């Protein structure tokens, strides 16, 4: 019996090659047909964005598996760390501080400010992508603050109608973000400039406002596969989208997020859970791969941008499954890749 779900998935792959050449354009509902047979006993979510590029122009074509466009009924795990990277860099820019700033974290306890730790912004960003650092995600969230990230970054106008970040991912000092404690962060620039920011969480539950249901309705993190894919779209296609959709990031900051530099790690890596890549490479072995994965005991996810110059194929996929078994994402990614490859062969 254990082999039946895998057999059904193999049948779905075979069916991709039975679509006749010149067949009509595949509709969004086809994702249902493709992904339903993959481990049919599992609850799954998926959003796929196919990019057609003509010189400087890009056309973005969205596809969603069932109700994934608006569903937030899964734990996003480490995928949402990408949000804190962008939000922290935007905040740093608003403060007028350079990307290589050092941040010193303090919290107020028993009426006194106590210094906890210090990290460079570049190091925190790199570690989020290199090893999916819970500590550095927590510090980035601690820098921006729960209220600020949810009222100025994670809002519908910026592509986040259903997203909320309410909690950090560590429980130990000196990193933990005890949100009831006043926070003070000293930002030191290499040119001698400095800024100080202070904040204390207002107590507002943005999770409750945006429909969180997993772990905690009031203090859980939530997002949709569409919003994860939209964030990656705005990062990877910053120069080709309208100015109103762009993040407030400098070119060198976009380069840092995309590629890393000077020994630092960015999105283009095959570290920290390249689950989707292990399925995608069977179809696009020479492709460039940019990703942020997530895994806990009962949820597995991967958010990835794939760029295959040999076939002129570009797409973003955001996948989630209610299981701790990474093979689920590998199998979903392979099926999606073969579907996209078959479409490009047909010229659709």
HELIX and SHEET records of a PDB file:
HELIX    1   1 UNK A    4  UNK A   16  1                                  13    
HELIX    2   2 UNK A   30  UNK A   36  1                                   7    
HELIX    3   3 UNK A   77  UNK A   80  5                                   4    
HELIX    4   4 UNK A   81  UNK A   94  1                                  14    
HELIX    5   5 UNK A  121  UNK A  130  1                                  10    
HELIX    6   6 UNK A  134  UNK A  144  1                                  11    
HELIX    7   7 UNK A  146  UNK A  148  1                                   3    
HELIX    8   8 UNK A  149  UNK A  153  3                                   5    
HELIX    9   9 UNK A  156  UNK A  158  5                                   3    
HELIX   10  10 UNK A  206  UNK A  209  1                                   4    
HELIX   11  11 UNK A  225  UNK A  236  1                                  12    
HELIX   12  12 UNK A  238  UNK A  240  5                                   3    
HELIX   13  13 UNK A  243  UNK A  245  5                                   3    
HELIX   14  14 UNK A  251  UNK A  259  1                                   9    
HELIX   15  15 UNK A  275  UNK A  280  1                                   6    
HELIX   16  16 UNK A  327  UNK A  346  1                                  20    
SHEET    1   A 5 UNK A  57  UNK A  64  0                                        
SHEET    2   A 5 UNK A  44  UNK A  54 -1                                        
SHEET    3   A 5 UNK A 313  UNK A 321 -1                                        
SHEET    4   A 5 UNK A 299  UNK A 308 -1                                        
SHEET    5   A 5 UNK A 288  UNK A 296 -1                                        
SHEET    1   B 4 UNK A 112  UNK A 120  0                                        
SHEET    2   B 4 UNK A 102  UNK A 109 -1                                        
SHEET    3   B 4 UNK A 183  UNK A 188 -1                                        
SHEET    4   B 4 UNK A 194  UNK A 199 -1                                        
END                                                                             
